[in-house]
Amino acid sequence: MSVTVTLSGGGTNQFMLAGDTYAELDDGSLNVNRSGERDPWNYARGSWSKVRGDERLPAKRPFWG
């Protein structure tokens, strides 16, 4: 599924590759993880207002760890 980021200025950025996900960080910033890319796209706190798409889920820890 795709990820759509609405910027605070009113524009949008769309990430349309299968496997693209986003993660909202504790400091208010946003990372968009592109399928096949090593480094995520980062949006600073205040530069984005809304995000829609597949949210990246935290890694599951094994029950023994």
MOPAC internal coordinates of N, CA, C and O (Angstrom, degrees):
PM7 1SCF
backbone

  N    0.0000 0     0.00 0     0.00 0    0    0    0
  C    1.4480 1     0.00 0     0.00 0    1    0    0
  C    1.5193 1   109.04 1     0.00 0    2    1    0
  O    1.2310 1   120.57 1   -17.82 1    3    2    1
  N    1.2781 1   116.51 1   162.18 1    3    2    1
  C    1.4556 1   121.37 1  -178.48 1    5    3    2
  C    1.5278 1   110.95 1   -92.13 1    6    5    3
  O    1.2310 1   121.27 1   -13.71 1    7    6    5
  N    1.3226 1   115.17 1   166.29 1    7    6    5
  C    1.4589 1   122.70 1   175.17 1    9    7    6
  C    1.5241 1   106.86 1  -122.64 1   10    9    7
  O    1.2310 1   120.58 1   -49.59 1   11   10    9
  N    1.3338 1   116.50 1   130.41 1   11   10    9
  C    1.4621 1   121.76 1   177.69 1   13   11   10
  C    1.5137 1   108.60 1  -118.39 1   14   13   11
  O    1.2310 1   120.57 1   -56.22 1   15   14   13
  N    1.3419 1   116.51 1   123.78 1   15   14   13
  C    1.4593 1   122.67 1   179.45 1   17   15   14
  C    1.5230 1   107.76 1  -109.40 1   18   17   15
  O    1.2310 1   120.64 1   -57.47 1   19   18   17
  N    1.3397 1   116.39 1   122.53 1   19   18   17
  C    1.4581 1   121.44 1   175.25 1   21   19   18
  C    1.5215 1   107.53 1   -92.91 1   22   21   19
  O    1.2310 1   120.72 1   -57.06 1   23   22   21
  N    1.3172 1   116.23 1   122.94 1   23   22   21
  C    1.4576 1   121.75 1  -177.90 1   25   23   22
  C    1.5204 1   110.35 1   -82.52 1   26   25   23
  O    1.2310 1   120.48 1   -23.69 1   27   26   25
  N    1.3212 1   116.70 1   156.31 1   27   26   25
  C    1.4581 1   120.44 1  -178.25 1   29   27   26
  C    1.5231 1   112.03 1   -65.64 1   30   29   27
  O    1.2310 1   119.61 1   157.98 1   31   30   29
  N    1.3221 1   118.35 1   -22.02 1   31   30   29
  C    1.4639 1   121.89 1   177.34 1   33   31   30
  C    1.5159 1   113.49 1   -82.42 1   34   33   31
  O    1.2310 1   119.84 1   175.55 1   35   34   33
  N    1.3294 1   117.92 1    -4.45 1   35   34   33
  C    1.4504 1   121.76 1   177.02 1   37   35   34
  C    1.5167 1   115.12 1   108.40 1   38   37   35
  O    1.2310 1   119.05 1   163.81 1   39   38   37
  N    1.3145 1   119.41 1   -16.19 1   39   38   37
  C    1.4647 1   122.20 1   178.74 1   41   39   38
  C    1.5118 1   111.36 1   -79.51 1   42   41   39
  O    1.2310 1   121.13 1    -6.80 1   43   42   41
  N    1.3301 1   115.45 1   173.20 1   43   42   41
  C    1.4589 1   120.30 1   176.96 1   45   43   42
  C    1.5174 1   109.97 1  -133.60 1   46   45   43
  O    1.2310 1   120.95 1   -28.27 1   47   46   45
  N    1.3063 1   115.79 1   151.73 1   47   46   45
  C    1.4617 1   123.62 1   170.95 1   49   47   46
  C    1.5116 1   107.11 1  -121.06 1   50   49   47
  O    1.2310 1   120.68 1   -48.89 1   51   50   49
  N    1.3315 1   116.30 1   131.11 1   51   50   49
  C    1.4556 1   120.59 1   179.83 1   53   51   50
  C    1.5189 1   109.43 1  -115.10 1   54   53   51
  O    1.2310 1   121.47 1   -44.05 1   55   54   53
  N    1.3266 1   114.80 1   135.95 1   55   54   53
  C    1.4566 1   123.14 1   176.31 1   57   55   54
  C    1.5241 1   105.57 1  -116.61 1   58   57   55
  O    1.2310 1   120.41 1   -67.25 1   59   58   57
  N    1.3280 1   116.83 1   112.75 1   59   58   57
  C    1.4543 1   121.20 1  -166.22 1   61   59   58
  C    1.5282 1   115.33 1  -108.24 1   62   61   59
  O    1.2310 1   119.02 1  -173.61 1   63   62   61
  N    1.3189 1   119.48 1     6.39 1   63   62   61
  C    1.4594 1   120.50 1  -179.85 1   65   63   62
  C    1.5227 1   111.34 1   -78.11 1   66   65   63
  O    1.2310 1   120.94 1   -35.48 1   67   66   65
  N    1.3152 1   115.80 1   144.52 1   67   66   65
  C    1.4606 1   119.97 1   174.80 1   69   67   66
  C    1.5247 1   107.92 1   -63.63 1   70   69   67
  O    1.2310 1   120.20 1   -47.39 1   71   70   69
  N    1.3039 1   117.22 1   132.61 1   71   70   69
  C    1.4552 1   121.28 1  -179.82 1   73   71   70
  C    1.5141 1   114.02 1    96.31 1   74   73   71
  O    1.2310 1   119.10 1   176.51 1   75   74   73
  N    1.3345 1   119.32 1    -3.49 1   75   74   73
  C    1.4674 1   121.29 1   176.15 1   77   75   74
  C    1.5280 1   108.83 1   -69.10 1   78   77   75
  O    1.2310 1   120.60 1   -45.64 1   79   78   77
  N    1.3308 1   116.45 1   134.36 1   79   78   77
  C    1.4612 1   121.76 1   179.87 1   81   79   78
  C    1.5216 1   108.90 1  -137.23 1   82   81   79
  O    1.2310 1   120.95 1   -14.80 1   83   82   81
  N    1.3345 1   115.79 1   165.20 1   83   82   81
  C    1.4599 1   120.30 1   176.49 1   85   83   82
  C    1.5197 1   109.77 1  -127.98 1   86   85   83
  O    1.2310 1   121.51 1   -20.73 1   87   86   85
  N    1.3462 1   114.72 1   159.27 1   87   86   85
  C    1.4654 1   121.28 1   176.45 1   89   87   86
  C    1.5195 1   107.80 1  -142.34 1   90   89   87
  O    1.2310 1   120.74 1   -56.65 1   91   90   89
  N    1.3391 1   116.20 1   123.35 1   91   90   89
  C    1.4607 1   121.14 1   173.91 1   93   91   90
  C    1.5224 1   107.30 1   -84.43 1   94   93   91
  O    1.2310 1   120.45 1   -53.73 1   95   94   93
  N    1.3313 1   116.75 1   126.27 1   95   94   93
  C    1.4562 1   121.54 1  -177.18 1   97   95   94
  C    1.5216 1   110.99 1   -92.49 1   98   97   95
  O    1.2310 1   120.55 1   -18.70 1   99   98   97
  N    1.3292 1   116.56 1   161.30 1   99   98   97
  C    1.4663 1   122.10 1  -176.91 1  101   99   98
  C    1.5222 1   113.05 1   -61.95 1  102  101   99
  O    1.2310 1   119.67 1   152.77 1  103  102  101
  N    1.3264 1   118.24 1   -27.23 1  103  102  101
  C    1.4641 1   120.89 1  -178.71 1  105  103  102
  C    1.5314 1   112.85 1   -84.37 1  106  105  103
  O    1.2310 1   119.97 1  -175.91 1  107  106  105
  N    1.3345 1   117.67 1     4.09 1  107  106  105
  C    1.4570 1   121.65 1   177.97 1  109  107  106
  C    1.5132 1   114.31 1    93.49 1  110  109  107
  O    1.2310 1   120.10 1   177.82 1  111  110  109
  N    1.3218 1   117.42 1    -2.18 1  111  110  109
  C    1.4582 1   120.25 1   178.06 1  113  111  110
  C    1.5276 1   109.85 1   -86.40 1  114  113  111
  O    1.2310 1   120.94 1    -8.59 1  115  114  113
  N    1.3137 1   115.81 1   171.41 1  115  114  113
  C    1.4514 1   122.11 1  -175.88 1  117  115  114
  C    1.5209 1   109.22 1  -131.29 1  118  117  115
  O    1.2310 1   120.05 1   -47.03 1  119  118  117
  N    1.3139 1   117.52 1   132.97 1  119  118  117
  C    1.4607 1   122.94 1   173.62 1  121  119  118
  C    1.5183 1   109.09 1  -111.74 1  122  121  119
  O    1.2310 1   120.55 1   -48.18 1  123  122  121
  N    1.3287 1   116.55 1   131.82 1  123  122  121
  C    1.4559 1   121.80 1   172.57 1  125  123  122
  C    1.5149 1   106.69 1  -109.97 1  126  125  123
  O    1.2310 1   120.97 1   -63.56 1  127  126  125
  N    1.3185 1   115.74 1   116.44 1  127  126  125
  C    1.4633 1   122.56 1  -178.29 1  129  127  126
  C    1.5152 1   108.27 1   -93.82 1  130  129  127
  O    1.2310 1   121.04 1   -68.33 1  131  130  129
  N    1.3414 1   115.61 1   111.67 1  131  130  129
  C    1.4569 1   120.88 1  -178.65 1  133  131  130
  C    1.5102 1   110.05 1   -87.01 1  134  133  131
  O    1.2310 1   121.32 1   -40.24 1  135  134  133
  N    1.2852 1   115.07 1   139.76 1  135  134  133
  C    1.4551 1   121.37 1   177.98 1  137  135  134
  C    1.5249 1   109.40 1   -62.48 1  138  137  135
  O    1.2310 1   120.16 1   -56.25 1  139  138  137
  N    1.3320 1   117.31 1   123.75 1  139  138  137
  C    1.4527 1   122.23 1   177.59 1  141  139  138
  C    1.5163 1   115.17 1    87.85 1  142  141  139
  O    1.2310 1   119.26 1   175.71 1  143  142  141
  N    1.3384 1   119.02 1    -4.29 1  143  142  141
  C    1.4677 1   121.51 1   178.16 1  145  143  142
  C    1.5209 1   109.76 1  -105.20 1  146  145  143
  O    1.2310 1   121.27 1   -35.01 1  147  146  145
  N    1.3102 1   115.17 1   144.99 1  147  146  145
  C    1.4638 1   120.66 1  -176.44 1  149  147  146
  C    1.5250 1   112.59 1   -76.81 1  150  149  147
  O    1.2310 1   120.46 1   134.33 1  151  150  149
  N    1.3390 1   116.72 1   -45.67 1  151  150  149
  C    1.4595 1   121.62 1  -176.17 1  153  151  150
  C    1.5239 1   110.82 1  -102.19 1  154  153  151
  O    1.2310 1   120.02 1   -42.15 1  155  154  153
  N    1.3399 1   117.57 1   137.85 1  155  154  153
  C    1.4583 1   120.05 1   179.46 1  157  155  154
  C    1.5309 1   111.52 1   -77.10 1  158  157  155
  O    1.2310 1   120.86 1   -22.81 1  159  158  157
  N    1.3235 1   115.97 1   157.19 1  159  158  157
  C    1.4599 1   121.85 1   170.04 1  161  159  158
  C    1.5191 1   105.68 1   -79.43 1  162  161  159
  O    1.2310 1   120.09 1   -46.63 1  163  162  161
  N    1.3377 1   117.44 1   133.37 1  163  162  161
  C    1.4541 1   121.10 1  -176.56 1  165  163  162
  C    1.5185 1   109.88 1  -117.73 1  166  165  163
  O    1.2310 1   121.24 1   -46.34 1  167  166  165
  N    1.3308 1   115.24 1   133.66 1  167  166  165
  C    1.4618 1   122.32 1   174.39 1  169  167  166
  C    1.5222 1   107.13 1  -115.44 1  170  169  167
  O    1.2310 1   120.37 1   -55.45 1  171  170  169
  N    1.3313 1   116.91 1   124.55 1  171  170  169
  C    1.4555 1   121.56 1  -178.80 1  173  171  170
  C    1.5237 1   110.83 1   -69.25 1  174  173  171
  O    1.2310 1   121.01 1   -21.92 1  175  174  173
  N    1.3159 1   115.67 1   158.08 1  175  174  173
  C    1.4631 1   121.03 1   176.47 1  177  175  174
  C    1.5286 1   108.99 1   -56.98 1  178  177  175
  O    1.2310 1   120.60 1   -46.86 1  179  178  177
  N    1.3017 1   116.46 1   133.14 1  179  178  177
  C    1.4592 1   121.33 1   179.29 1  181  179  178
  C    1.5182 1   114.41 1    91.87 1  182  181  179
  O    1.2310 1   119.72 1   163.54 1  183  182  181
  N    1.3364 1   118.13 1   -16.46 1  183  182  181
  C    1.4714 1   119.83 1  -179.46 1  185  183  182
  C    1.5210 1   112.11 1   -89.20 1  186  185  183
  O    1.2310 1   120.21 1   168.92 1  187  186  185
  N    1.3322 1   117.21 1   -11.08 1  187  186  185
  C    1.4587 1   121.35 1   178.16 1  189  187  186
  C    1.5293 1   108.42 1  -130.32 1  190  189  187
  O    1.2310 1   120.89 1   -28.08 1  191  190  189
  N    1.3350 1   115.90 1   151.92 1  191  190  189
  C    1.4577 1   118.82 1  -177.77 1  193  191  190
  C    1.5239 1   112.99 1  -119.24 1  194  193  191
  O    1.2310 1   120.17 1   152.76 1  195  194  193
  N    1.3436 1   117.28 1   -27.24 1  195  194  193
  C    1.4650 1   120.11 1  -176.80 1  197  195  194
  C    1.5166 1   109.00 1  -152.83 1  198  197  195
  O    1.2310 1   120.84 1   -31.52 1  199  198  197
  N    1.3215 1   115.99 1   148.48 1  199  198  197
  C    1.4578 1   120.82 1   176.85 1  201  199  198
  C    1.5203 1   108.07 1  -137.72 1  202  201  199
  O    1.2310 1   121.21 1   -35.38 1  203  202  201
  N    1.3286 1   115.30 1   144.62 1  203  202  201
  C    1.4563 1   121.03 1  -179.91 1  205  203  202
  C    1.5173 1   108.49 1  -139.78 1  206  205  203
  O    1.2310 1   120.14 1   -40.90 1  207  206  205
  N    1.3170 1   117.34 1   139.10 1  207  206  205
  C    1.4586 1   121.61 1   179.23 1  209  207  206
  C    1.5088 1   110.87 1   142.37 1  210  209  207
  O    1.2310 1   120.94 1    28.18 1  211  210  209
  N    1.3312 1   115.81 1  -151.82 1  211  210  209
  C    1.4619 1   121.83 1  -178.13 1  213  211  210
  C    1.5225 1   110.05 1   -89.73 1  214  213  211
  O    1.2310 1   120.81 1   -58.98 1  215  214  213
  N    1.3349 1   116.06 1   121.02 1  215  214  213
  C    1.4586 1   120.74 1   177.63 1  217  215  214
  C    1.5163 1   109.02 1   -85.51 1  218  217  215
  O    1.2310 1   121.02 1   -43.22 1  219  218  217
  N    1.3187 1   115.65 1   136.78 1  219  218  217
  C    1.4591 1   120.55 1   177.89 1  221  219  218
  C    1.5135 1   109.07 1   -74.39 1  222  221  219
  O    1.2310 1   120.99 1   -53.27 1  223  222  221
  N    1.3108 1   115.71 1   126.73 1  223  222  221
  C    1.4542 1   120.73 1  -179.98 1  225  223  222
  C    1.5191 1   109.72 1   -87.19 1  226  225  223
  O    1.2310 1   120.30 1   -34.65 1  227  226  225
  N    1.3304 1   117.03 1   145.35 1  227  226  225
  C    1.4661 1   118.64 1   177.12 1  229  227  226
  C    1.5222 1   110.53 1   -63.29 1  230  229  227
  O    1.2310 1   121.15 1   -29.34 1  231  230  229
  N    1.3101 1   115.40 1   150.66 1  231  230  229
  C    1.4639 1   120.52 1   179.61 1  233  231  230
  C    1.5269 1   109.76 1   -63.08 1  234  233  231
  O    1.2310 1   121.04 1   -42.41 1  235  234  233
  N    1.3035 1   115.62 1   137.59 1  235  234  233
  C    1.4662 1   119.83 1   178.54 1  237  235  234
  C    1.5157 1   109.13 1   -81.21 1  238  237  235
  O    1.2310 1   121.46 1   -44.70 1  239  238  237
  N    1.3135 1   114.81 1   135.30 1  239  238  237
  C    1.4557 1   120.03 1   177.33 1  241  239  238
  C    1.5164 1   108.87 1   -91.13 1  242  241  239
  O    1.2310 1   120.29 1   -35.55 1  243  242  241
  N    1.3079 1   117.05 1   144.45 1  243  242  241
  C    1.4657 1   118.91 1   176.72 1  245  243  242
  C    1.5166 1   110.61 1   -64.72 1  246  245  243
  O    1.2310 1   120.28 1   -27.14 1  247  246  245
  N    1.3098 1   117.08 1   152.86 1  247  246  245
  C    1.4635 1   120.40 1  -175.26 1  249  247  246
  C    1.5152 1   113.19 1   -63.86 1  250  249  247
  O    1.2310 1   119.70 1   160.29 1  251  250  249
  N    1.3455 1   118.18 1   -19.71 1  251  250  249
  C    1.4622 1   120.45 1  -179.88 1  253  251  250
  C    1.5295 1   112.39 1   -90.83 1  254  253  251
  O    1.2310 1   119.26 1   175.96 1  255  254  253
  N    1.3484 1   119.02 1    -4.04 1  255  254  253
  C    1.4697 1   120.27 1  -176.00 1  257  255  254
  C    1.4242 1   112.22 1  -117.89 1  258  257  255
  O    1.2310 1   120.10 1   180.00 1  259  258  257

